[in-house]
Amino acid sequence: MRCPVEEKILGVVPNFKKSKSWGRWDTYSLVVTDQSFIFAMMTSQMVKDAAAEAQKSGKESGKGFFARWGDQIKSGFTLYKKYYNMPAEAILDENKDNFQLLIANISRVTIRKKTGDENQSDTTEIKIEAVSGKQEYFIDGSSKEMIGLFEAVLGDRLDVKKGIFGLG
């Protein structure tokens, strides 16, 4: 269900991952608006297109091989920034796998830091409980910005487990 009123984009959480089977995952950019969470799927084609555009742009501006190569690598990590300048409807329409959770339908979000061992890095687990059911995501490392963003839209429906940034 989409909101009929124009949504204000408050922030974007890149590399928001949902586990699949065999150690694979789907990666989203989580676009947080004043009314919803929009999950924008990051496809391999999008990353390829961004790299090709970076290569073309670098060539046109006279950059050397290594500068263009660096731009191509960075392009996949900055892809999420485009959502700051897109209307919510356009983000939802960008990919058939994009979807939206209305803030009003979210009953609780729990954030828990998971410390890895020497073979695995730290991650942050995000569990979302909504009318549509429970969903579990993770991000690599941790993000104070994400917690601040979630606090702004969820208020007391956000549960930050002890030990994350001294919160909880």
MIVOMAR-591326 format. One record per residue: x, y, z of N, C-alpha, C in turn. Coordinates in pm, whole numbers, plus 50000, padded with zeros to 5 digits. Layout:
<pts>
{{X Y Z} {X Y Z} {X Y Z}};
...
</pts>
This chain:
<pts>
{{50084 49881 50000} {50000 50000 50000} {50088 50124 50000}};
{{50061 50215 49910} {50140 50337 49898} {50065 50456 49954}};
{{50140 50547 50012} {50079 50667 50070} {50045 50766 49959}};
{{49926 50825 49963} {49887 50920 49860} {49956 51056 49875}};
{{50002 51090 49994} {50066 51218 50021} {50216 51205 49994}};
{{50276 51313 49939} {50420 51312 49911} {50499 51290 50039}};
{{50590 51195 50034} {50671 51162 50151} {50800 51243 50150}};
{{50845 51281 50269} {50970 51355 50284} {51079 51253 50320}};
{{51185 51248 50241} {51295 51156 50267} {51382 51215 50377}};
{{51397 51138 50485} {51474 51182 50601} {51617 51129 50599}};
{{51636 51013 50538} {51769 50954 50533} {51768 50822 50460}};
{{51889 50773 50430} {51904 50646 50359} {52011 50564 50432}};
{{51979 50438 50458} {52074 50345 50518} {52121 50251 50406}};
{{52248 50263 50364} {52297 50176 50256} {52330 50036 50307}};
{{52337 49943 50215} {52380 49805 50244} {52300 49740 50357}};
{{52171 49752 50349} {52077 49692 50443} {52049 49553 50388}};
{{52094 49449 50458} {52095 49314 50400} {51994 49221 50466}};
{{51938 49132 50384} {51847 49028 50431} {51906 48894 50390}};
{{51927 48807 50488} {51988 48677 50460} {51898 48590 50374}};
{{51963 48517 50284} {51896 48416 50204} {51962 48283 50240}};
{{51966 48190 50150} {52028 48062 50180} {52175 48059 50138}};
{{52250 47969 50196} {52389 47942 50159} {52479 48065 50168}};
{{52460 48147 50270} {52546 48261 50292} {52525 48376 50195}};
{{52417 48371 50119} {52386 48480 50026} {52286 48574 50092}};
{{52273 48693 50034} {52176 48789 50087} {52129 48883 49977}};
{{52015 48944 50002} {51966 49053 49919} {52012 49181 49986}};
{{52052 49278 49906} {52098 49406 49960} {52002 49516 49917}};
{{51965 49598 50014} {51873 49709 49990} {51939 49839 50035}};
{{51888 49948 49982} {51908 50078 50042} {51777 50103 50115}};
{{51784 50125 50245} {51664 50152 50322} {51641 50302 50322}};
{{51536 50345 50254} {51502 50486 50246} {51399 50513 50357}};
{{51436 50598 50452} {51347 50630 50563} {51280 50763 50532}};
{{51147 50760 50529} {51070 50883 50505} {50993 50917 50632}};
{{50921 51027 50627} {50839 51065 50741} {50716 50974 50757}};
{{50691 50888 50656} {50574 50800 50661} {50605 50652 50649}};
{{50724 50617 50598} {50749 50475 50571} {50898 50441 50565}};
{{50922 50311 50562} {51052 50255 50528} {51034 50203 50385}};
{{51118 50247 50294} {51115 50197 50157} {51241 50114 50135}};
{{51223 49990 50095} {51334 49898 50072} {51361 49896 49922}};
{{51474 49956 49882} {51512 49965 49741} {51622 49862 49714}};
{{51586 49759 49639} {51678 49649 49608} {51796 49699 49526}};
{{51915 49660 49566} {52036 49693 49491} {52072 49571 49407}};
{{52058 49584 49277} {52085 49472 49187} {52226 49479 49131}};
{{52276 49365 49084} {52409 49364 49024} {52410 49450 48898}};
{{52297 49457 48826} {52288 49541 48706} {52303 49688 48741}};
{{52246 49730 48854} {52258 49869 48897} {52404 49903 48926}};
{{52475 49811 48989} {52617 49833 49021} {52699 49840 48891}};
{{52669 49749 48796} {52739 49750 48667} {52713 49881 48593}};
{{52588 49925 48592} {52553 50050 48523} {52623 50170 48586}};
{{52631 50173 48719} {52698 50283 48788} {52848 50283 48756}};
{{52908 50165 48749} {53050 50156 48714} {53074 50202 48571}};
{{52985 50162 48480} {53000 50203 48340} {52985 50355 48326}};
{{52892 50413 48400} {52872 50558 48397} {52995 50630 48454}};
{{53053 50575 48561} {53174 50635 48620} {53290 50628 48522}};
{{53301 50515 48451} {53408 50498 48351} {53390 50601 48238}};
{{53268 50614 48188} {53239 50708 48079} {53265 50852 48122}};
{{53215 50887 48239} {53232 51022 48292} {53380 51055 48313}};
{{53455 50960 48367} {53598 50980 48388} {53674 51000 48259}};
{{53637 50921 48159} {53702 50932 48028} {53674 51069 47966}};
{{53547 51111 47974} {53508 51241 47916} {53578 51358 47985}};
{{53607 51342 48114} {53674 51451 48186} {53826 51437 48184}};
{{53878 51339 48109} {54022 51327 48089} {54099 51259 48201}};
{{54030 51185 48286} {54099 51115 48394} {54179 50998 48340}};
{{54288 50966 48409} {54371 50853 48371} {54309 50721 48413}};
{{54373 50612 48373} {54322 50477 48398} {54294 50452 48546}};
{{54391 50480 48633} {54375 50448 48776} {54268 50535 48843}};
{{54258 50660 48802} {54153 50748 48857} {54015 50697 48815}};
{{54002 50655 48688} {53873 50601 48640} {53840 50471 48713}};
{{53942 50388 48732} {53923 50260 48801} {53875 50285 48944}};
{{53936 50379 49013} {53895 50415 49149} {53751 50465 49153}};
{{53715 50548 49053} {53577 50597 49045} {53478 50483 49023}};
{{53516 50386 48941} {53429 50271 48916} {53405 50191 49045}};
{{53510 50172 49121} {53499 50096 49246} {53409 50172 49344}};
{{53430 50301 49358} {53351 50384 49451} {53205 50394 49412}};
{{53176 50384 49283} {53039 50406 49235} {52939 50310 49299}};
{{52978 50187 49323} {52888 50089 49386} {52860 50121 49531}};
{{52951 50190 49597} {52934 50223 49738} {52856 50353 49760}};
{{52837 50429 49655} {52766 50556 49669} {52633 50558 49593}};
{{52594 50445 49541} {52470 50433 49464} {52347 50477 49542}};
{{52348 50454 49673} {52233 50486 49757} {52202 50637 49760}};
{{52300 50720 49732} {52282 50866 49742} {52176 50919 49646}};
{{52153 50847 49537} {52054 50893 49439} {51914 50900 49499}};
{{51887 50822 49604} {51753 50819 49662} {51717 50947 49738}};
{{51816 51025 49775} {51787 51152 49841} {51713 51249 49748}};
{{51730 51231 49617} {51671 51322 49520} {51560 51260 49437}};
{{51506 51147 49482} {51398 51081 49409} {51269 51084 49492}};
{{51156 51103 49427} {51029 51090 49500} {51008 50944 49542}};
{{50937 50925 49652} {50912 50791 49704} {50849 50701 49598}};
{{50754 50753 49522} {50687 50674 49417} {50788 50623 49314}};
{{50883 50708 49276} {50984 50669 49176} {51076 50561 49232}};
{{51107 50569 49361} {51191 50465 49424} {51117 50332 49421}};
{{50990 50333 49457} {50911 50210 49457} {50896 50152 49316}};
{{50885 50238 49218} {50866 50193 49080} {50997 50152 49011}};
{{51110 50181 49072} {51240 50154 49010} {51264 50005 48986}};
{{51213 49922 49075} {51239 49777 49067} {51118 49703 49122}};
{{51082 49593 49059} {50965 49517 49104} {50983 49459 49245}};
{{51107 49448 49291} {51133 49393 49424} {51138 49499 49533}};
{{51124 49626 49498} {51119 49732 49598} {50985 49727 49669}};
{{50987 49756 49799} {50861 49754 49873} {50866 49855 49987}};
{{50752 49874 50049} {50735 49979 50148} {50665 49924 50272}};
{{50712 49968 50389} {50644 49941 50516} {50605 50076 50574}};
{{50477 50096 50597} {50433 50220 50657} {50476 50225 50803}};
{{50525 50340 50848} {50568 50358 50987} {50454 50322 51082}};
{{50331 50360 51045} {50214 50333 51129} {50192 50183 51150}};
{{50241 50100 51057} {50222 49955 51066} {50339 49883 51133}};
{{50439 49958 51177} {50556 49898 51246} {50532 49907 51396}};
{{50531 49791 51461} {50506 49791 51606} {50634 49799 51687}};
{{50746 49746 51634} {50871 49748 51707} {50987 49721 51614}};
{{51098 49791 51640} {51225 49762 51573} {51329 49742 51682}};
{{51394 49628 51678} {51498 49595 51775} {51633 49595 51705}};
{{51729 49665 51765} {51864 49672 51710} {51960 49610 51810}};
{{52041 49518 51762} {52137 49448 51849} {52270 49434 51777}};
{{52376 49472 51843} {52511 49458 51787} {52557 49314 51811}};
{{52612 49254 51705} {52666 49118 51715} {52816 49126 51689}};
{{52892 49087 51787} {53037 49094 51776} {53090 48968 51709}};
{{53170 48989 51605} {53228 48876 51534} {53359 48831 51598}};
{{53410 48720 51550} {53539 48672 51597} {53647 48717 51500}};
{{53766 48657 51508} {53875 48701 51420} {53847 48670 51273}};
{{53754 48579 51244} {53721 48545 51106} {53597 48619 51053}};
{{53528 48688 51141} {53404 48754 51102} {53398 48892 51166}};
{{53355 48992 51089} {53348 49128 51142} {53219 49149 51221}};
{{53214 49259 51294} {53094 49294 51370} {52981 49330 51275}};
{{52860 49296 51316} {52742 49333 51240} {52638 49389 51337}};
{{52539 49454 51282} {52427 49502 51361} {52302 49436 51305}};
{{52229 49372 51393} {52106 49302 51355} {51987 49395 51378}};
{{51898 49401 51280} {51780 49485 51289} {51657 49397 51268}};
{{51573 49387 51370} {51450 49308 51359} {51332 49404 51355}};
{{51251 49388 51252} {51135 49474 51233} {51008 49391 51252}};
{{50925 49433 51346} {50795 49369 51367} {50689 49463 51314}};
{{50609 49413 51219} {50506 49495 51156} {50378 49413 51143}};
{{50273 49479 51102} {50145 49412 51078} {50164 49295 50982}};
{{50253 49311 50884} {50276 49208 50782} {50364 49093 50832}};
{{50419 49102 50953} {50504 48997 51007} {50639 49049 51053}};
{{50725 48955 51090} {50860 48990 51137} {50960 48975 51023}};
{{51054 49069 51019} {51161 49065 50920} {51293 49090 50991}};
{{51397 49027 50941} {51529 49042 51003} {51631 49085 50898}};
{{51708 49188 50932} {51809 49243 50842} {51938 49262 50921}};
{{52044 49296 50850} {52169 49330 50917} {52248 49429 50832}};
{{52335 49501 50900} {52432 49586 50831} {52570 49548 50884}};
{{52670 49568 50803} {52807 49546 50850} {52844 49660 50943}};
{{52913 49628 51052} {52953 49731 51147} {52833 49783 51223}};
{{52832 49914 51249} {52722 49976 51322} {52706 50119 51272}};
{{52592 50180 51303} {52563 50312 51251} {52484 50395 51351}};
{{52550 50496 51408} {52480 50589 51498} {52375 50667 51420}};
{{52407 50698 51293} {52313 50773 51210} {52183 50696 51192}};
{{52195 50564 51169} {52076 50481 51151} {51990 50482 51277}};
{{52053 50469 51392} {51979 50468 51518} {51908 50602 51538}};
{{51976 50712 51510} {51915 50844 51522} {51796 50860 51428}};
{{51810 50810 51308} {51703 50816 51209} {51582 50734 51256}};
{{51609 50613 51305} {51501 50527 51353} {51432 50589 51475}};
{{51511 50649 51566} {51452 50714 51684} {51357 50826 51643}};
{{51396 50901 51540} {51315 51014 51495} {51178 50971 51443}};
{{51170 50858 51375} {51042 50816 51316} {50966 50714 51400}};
{{51037 50639 51485} {50972 50532 51561} {50946 50567 51707}};
{{51024 50659 51762} {51008 50694 51903} {51027 50574 51994}};
{{50931 50548 52082} {50946 50440 52180} {50923 50301 52121}};
{{50898 50291 51992} {50888 50160 51927} {51026 50106 51888}};
{{51131 50184 51915} {51268 50141 51888} {51329 50086 52016}};
{{51386 49967 52005} {51451 49901 52118} {51597 49877 52082}};
{{51685 49956 52142} {51828 49941 52118} {51885 49862 52233}};
{{51939 49744 52204} {51994 49658 52309} {52120 49719 52368}};
{{52142 49693 52495} {52256 49750 52567} {52387 49725 52495}};
{{52475 49822 52507} {52608 49807 52454} {52631 49872 52319}};
{{52525 49915 52251} {52546 49983 52122} {52564 50130 52150}};
{{52685 50179 52129} {52717 50320 52144} {52682 50372 52284}};
{{52681 50285 52382} {52647 50328 52517} {52497 50349 52536}};
{{52417 50309 52440} {52272 50325 52447} {52208 50198 52501}};
{{52082 50210 52541} {52005 50092 52578} {51990 50074 52725}};
</pts>
